């Protein structure tokens, strides 16, 4: 079974600064997907960014980028120019590449609470 | 915009009660999911459904059952609520074969 670990329960960053959230995972599969989800205080979870394991290039979405190290099974999220609206719980998640029912399942890490200081 | 709604934001129930949590999505998604969210544990999958009347167990199905009689609606049932089922429950949905899951706002359930 896959496991996802987020070792930082809480992080804080000054507004306009850069912060990196860590995520490691364990899997025996060679092809899979990784995600970062954001859960603001209002609780509706939204997808921030995703990475396909077969792609060597790191995914980027505006101020959000990832550092995907497949050999190390590491998938960190970098937030540049942090804004007050970035304050939220962030969850790292893993999904198998299998296109069957089991492949629909996401495995989540424990989450990191990010605080942004004005 | 995809909309996933849950019947209640907050719910307080007594031990032994039967509890129904309902989720509705308006995007004709095949897949629907129920997760439980606890501090430090992240989200854990309870059950998911890939079609009407079809279901698969997730990581923690014990003490829960589900029902999907219509494509847009997925219910989570606690047959006899216990205090260790006090938690945040999140529903999600997605198209078959599409990676992104869309989440509802969550139901904070307290069992006393």
Interface residues (C-beta under 8 A of the other chain):
Chain A: X4 X6 X9 X33 X35 X37 X42 X43 X44 X45 X46 X47 X50 X91 X93 X95 X99 X101 X102 X104 X105 X106 X107 X108 X109 X110 X111
Chain B: X31 X33 X35 X40 X41 X42 X43 X44 X45 X48 X50 X56 X58 X88 X90 X92 X94 X96 X97 X99 X100 X101 X103 X104 X105 X106
